[in-house]
Amino acid sequence: MSTEPTLPLSVDAESADESGATSSEARSRRPEEEARTFPCRACGADLRYHIGESEMICPYCGDETEIDLDPEAEIVEHDFESALLEDARLRKERVRRERERSADDGDSTREL
C-alpha cells in the first residue's frame, strides 16, 4: 500500500508540492515570518516575497512583478549573530580610535 498522497486530476504533478497544492497555493500558506514585504508598484498594497520565488503577484490588483535572478546565483543565509558581533567589534574599535585621538589632542572632554 502506498503512503504517497494522491493528487487531484486537475493539478499537474510537477507543479504540486507533497500535499498536492500548486506552487501558488503553497506560497499562500507559508508563514508570514518567512516573507518580506514590498509595495506594489501599481496600487501600493503590500506584496510578500518568499526567498526563491521568481515573481510577486499583488493579491489586490493582480499586478505581477518578476524578480530577475541570475540562474547561477546561490541564495546564501547569513548568520545574524555574527553580523551583530562584527558590528559591535567595529563600533568598539571606532570608539577606541576616537579616545586615542582625543588623548593625543589633550582634549579629554570631547564628545563622541
C-alpha positions as CSV (number, residue, x, y, z in Angstrom):
1,M,0.0,0.0,0.0
2,S,1.4,3.4,-1.0
3,T,1.7,6.2,1.6
4,E,2.2,9.0,-1.0
5,P,-0.6,11.5,-1.3
6,T,-2.8,11.2,-4.4
7,L,-3.0,14.3,-6.5
8,P,-6.3,15.7,-7.8
9,L,-6.7,15.2,-11.5
10,S,-6.7,18.9,-12.2
11,V,-3.3,19.5,-10.7
12,D,-0.1,18.9,-12.7
13,A,2.1,16.6,-10.6
14,E,5.3,18.6,-11.4
15,S,3.8,21.9,-10.2
16,A,2.3,20.5,-7.0
17,D,4.0,20.0,-3.6
18,E,3.8,16.9,-1.4
19,S,0.4,17.8,-0.2
20,G,-1.0,18.2,-3.7
21,A,-1.1,22.0,-3.6
22,T,0.1,24.0,-6.5
23,S,3.0,26.5,-6.0
24,S,0.7,29.5,-5.7
25,E,-1.4,27.6,-3.1
26,A,1.7,26.5,-1.2
27,R,3.1,30.1,-1.3
28,S,-0.1,31.5,0.2
29,R,0.1,29.0,3.1
30,R,3.7,29.9,4.1
31,P,4.2,31.5,7.5
32,E,4.3,35.3,7.4
33,E,7.7,35.4,9.1
34,E,9.2,33.7,6.0
35,A,8.1,36.6,3.8
36,R,9.4,40.1,3.2
37,T,7.0,42.8,2.1
38,F,7.4,45.3,-0.7
39,P,4.9,47.9,-2.1
40,C,3.0,47.0,-5.2
41,R,4.2,49.4,-8.0
42,A,0.6,49.6,-9.3
43,C,-1.6,50.1,-6.3
44,G,0.8,50.3,-3.3
45,A,-0.5,47.3,-1.4
46,D,1.9,45.0,0.4
47,L,3.5,42.3,-1.7
48,R,5.0,39.4,0.0
49,Y,8.3,37.9,-1.3
50,H,9.4,34.5,-0.4
51,I,13.0,33.6,-0.9
52,G,13.5,31.5,-4.0
53,E,10.3,32.7,-5.8
54,S,10.7,34.4,-9.2
55,E,7.7,36.7,-9.0
56,M,5.4,38.6,-6.7
57,I,1.7,38.9,-7.5
58,C,-0.4,41.6,-5.9
59,P,-3.4,40.0,-4.2
60,Y,-5.5,43.2,-4.8
61,C,-4.8,44.4,-8.3
62,G,-3.1,41.3,-9.8
63,D,0.0,43.2,-10.9
64,E,2.9,40.8,-11.4
65,T,6.4,41.8,-10.6
66,E,9.1,39.5,-11.9
67,I,12.2,39.0,-9.8
68,D,15.3,38.9,-12.0
69,L,17.6,36.3,-10.5
70,D,20.8,35.0,-12.1
71,P,20.2,31.3,-12.7
72,E,23.6,30.6,-11.4
73,A,23.3,32.8,-8.3
74,E,23.3,31.0,-5.0
75,I,21.0,32.1,-2.2
76,V,23.0,32.2,1.0
77,E,21.7,32.7,4.5
78,H,24.0,34.9,6.6
79,D,24.3,34.4,10.4
80,F,22.7,37.4,12.1
81,E,24.5,36.9,15.3
82,S,27.9,37.0,13.6
83,A,26.9,40.2,11.8
84,L,25.9,41.8,15.1
85,L,29.2,40.7,16.7
86,E,31.2,42.2,13.8
87,D,29.2,45.5,14.1
88,A,29.9,45.7,17.8
89,R,33.6,45.0,17.2
90,L,33.8,47.8,14.6
91,R,32.0,50.2,17.0
92,K,34.4,49.4,19.8
93,E,37.3,50.0,17.5
94,R,36.0,53.3,16.4
95,V,35.4,54.5,20.0
96,R,39.0,53.3,20.9
97,R,40.4,55.4,18.0
98,E,38.4,58.4,19.0
99,R,39.6,58.2,22.6
100,E,43.2,57.9,21.4
101,R,42.8,60.8,19.1
102,S,41.2,62.9,22.0
103,A,44.0,61.9,24.3
104,D,46.6,62.9,21.7
105,D,44.9,66.3,21.2
106,G,44.8,66.8,25.0
107,D,41.0,67.2,24.9
108,S,39.6,64.7,27.4
109,T,36.1,66.3,27.3
110,R,35.5,65.7,23.6
111,E,32.1,64.1,23.0
112,L,31.9,61.0,20.8
